[in-house]
Amino acid sequence: MTADNLRGERAINRFMVTTMQTLPGYAIAKNLGVVRGLTVRSRSIVGNIVGGIQSLFGGNISIYSDLCEQAREEAFESMCEHADKLHANAIISVRYDATEIMAGLTEVLCYGSAVVAEAAGGVGKTAL
């Protein structure tokens, strides 16, 4: 366990999480497998009323945008925690998926490949 983990901080730096299959400047030393984060969110009655009013005027429906962003962030953080448990220092090939489980109830999934990345041409672990 690293000193960062002892302080309760996440070992995975957001700059080491990518949708690409590689990390420029780094070599993938070890693939630790698929990691995922999942959250299930619902709209509240108040949210539905405010969203309905906003939809009458058109444009961005901010209450739903905020809900979606919160769900994605929760799923992302959960995925990073899963990767930390595997002692990864990076996640590649990150994707999101969302499924409506029932009316007003949506699952948001964030997943990718947890890896150990080392500086290309370098010796030893990278300093993140």
GULO-525556 format. One record per residue (C-alpha): residue in three letters; chain; x, y, z. Coordinates in Angstrom, 2 decimals. Each point is the difference from the previous one (the first is absolute). Layout:
% residues N
rest:kette:east:north:up
Ala:A:X:Y:Z
...
//
This chain:
% residues 128
rest:kette:east:north:up
Met:A:0.00:0.00:0.00
Thr:A:1.42:3.41:-0.94
Ala:A:0.29:2.98:2.31
Asp:A:-2.83:1.65:-1.98
Asn:A:-2.30:-2.94:0.71
Leu:A:0.86:0.15:3.72
Arg:A:-1.27:3.59:0.01
Gly:A:-3.22:-1.16:-1.69
Glu:A:0.80:1.61:-3.35
Arg:A:-0.64:-1.70:-3.31
Ala:A:3.18:-1.34:-1.63
Ile:A:-1.40:0.40:-3.51
Asn:A:0.58:3.46:-1.37
Arg:A:-2.77:1.30:-2.33
Phe:A:2.70:0.61:-2.62
Met:A:0.64:-3.76:-0.02
Val:A:-3.60:-0.86:-0.93
Thr:A:-0.75:0.03:-3.71
Thr:A:-2.40:-1.22:-2.65
Met:A:3.02:-0.88:-2.18
Gln:A:1.48:-3.50:-0.06
Thr:A:3.45:1.36:0.82
Leu:A:1.52:2.79:2.09
Pro:A:2.41:2.16:-2.03
Gly:A:3.43:-0.08:1.61
Tyr:A:-0.79:-3.11:2.03
Ala:A:0.28:-3.73:-0.53
Ile:A:-2.60:-2.36:1.41
Ala:A:2.02:-2.28:2.27
Lys:A:-2.92:-2.02:1.34
Asn:A:-3.70:-0.39:-0.77
Leu:A:-1.99:-0.51:3.21
Gly:A:-3.39:-0.56:-1.64
Val:A:-3.30:1.80:-0.36
Val:A:-1.05:2.47:2.69
Arg:A:-3.41:1.54:0.33
Gly:A:-2.02:2.49:1.95
Leu:A:-3.77:-0.06:0.19
Thr:A:-2.68:2.31:1.34
Val:A:-3.77:-0.07:-0.27
Arg:A:-1.80:3.34:0.12
Ser:A:-3.60:1.09:0.02
Arg:A:-1.72:3.31:-0.60
Ser:A:-1.86:1.51:2.91
Ile:A:-3.55:1.29:-0.24
Val:A:1.30:3.56:0.47
Gly:A:2.62:-0.62:-2.70
Asn:A:-2.67:-1.23:-2.39
Ile:A:-2.13:3.09:0.61
Val:A:2.93:2.41:-0.47
Gly:A:1.19:-1.97:-3.05
Gly:A:-3.51:0.12:-1.46
Ile:A:-0.15:3.77:0.43
Gln:A:3.46:0.45:-1.53
Ser:A:-0.99:-2.16:-2.97
Leu:A:-2.85:2.39:-0.80
Phe:A:2.55:2.70:-0.77
Gly:A:2.39:-2.22:-1.98
Gly:A:3.78:-0.10:0.20
Asn:A:2.13:-1.76:2.55
Ile:A:-1.98:-1.59:2.82
Ser:A:2.57:0.70:2.70
Ile:A:-1.55:-2.08:2.77
Tyr:A:0.30:-3.14:-2.15
Ser:A:3.46:0.99:-1.27
Asp:A:1.19:0.35:3.60
Leu:A:-1.50:-3.38:0.94
Cys:A:1.73:-1.68:-2.97
Glu:A:3.34:1.62:0.83
Gln:A:-0.24:-1.08:3.64
Ala:A:-0.78:-3.58:-1.05
Arg:A:2.95:-0.10:-2.40
Glu:A:2.35:1.43:2.64
Glu:A:-1.14:-2.59:2.58
Ala:A:0.51:-2.84:-2.47
Phe:A:3.43:1.37:-1.01
Glu:A:1.17:0.31:3.63
Ser:A:-1.25:-3.51:0.77
Met:A:1.93:-1.35:-3.01
Cys:A:3.19:1.72:1.22
Glu:A:-0.48:-1.47:3.48
His:A:-0.34:-3.46:-1.56
Ala:A:3.27:0.57:-1.91
Asp:A:1.73:1.16:3.20
Lys:A:-0.92:-3.29:1.66
Leu:A:1.84:-1.78:-2.83
His:A:3.04:2.31:0.48
Ala:A:-0.34:1.50:-3.47
Asn:A:1.47:3.42:-0.75
Ala:A:-1.98:0.59:-3.21
Ile:A:-3.22:-0.95:-1.77
Ile:A:-0.24:-0.23:-3.79
Ser:A:-2.88:-0.56:-2.43
Val:A:-2.51:1.72:2.31
Arg:A:-3.64:-0.04:-1.08
Tyr:A:-3.39:0.97:1.42
Asp:A:-3.29:-1.80:-0.42
Ala:A:-3.46:0.88:1.29
Thr:A:-3.12:-2.13:0.18
Glu:A:-3.48:0.94:1.09
Ile:A:-0.95:-2.73:2.47
Met:A:-3.56:1.27:0.32
Ala:A:-1.75:3.33:-0.54
Gly:A:2.00:2.64:1.87
Leu:A:2.73:-2.43:1.18
Thr:A:3.28:-0.05:-1.92
Glu:A:3.18:-2.04:0.43
Val:A:3.27:1.70:-0.99
Leu:A:3.04:-2.21:-0.50
Cys:A:3.59:1.17:-0.50
Tyr:A:2.56:-2.65:-0.94
Gly:A:3.51:-0.41:-1.35
Ser:A:3.19:-2.04:0.23
Ala:A:2.10:0.43:3.13
Val:A:3.71:-0.03:-0.79
Val:A:3.42:0.67:1.43
Ala:A:1.63:2.58:-2.25
Glu:A:3.71:0.83:-0.03
Ala:A:1.76:2.87:-1.70
Ala:A:0.97:-1.11:-3.51
Gly:A:3.72:-0.63:-0.17
Gly:A:0.27:0.63:3.73
Val:A:1.00:-2.35:2.76
Gly:A:-2.32:-0.82:2.86
Lys:A:-3.38:1.43:0.94
Thr:A:-1.07:3.44:-1.08
Ala:A:-0.32:2.83:2.44
Leu:A:-3.61:1.08:-0.11
//
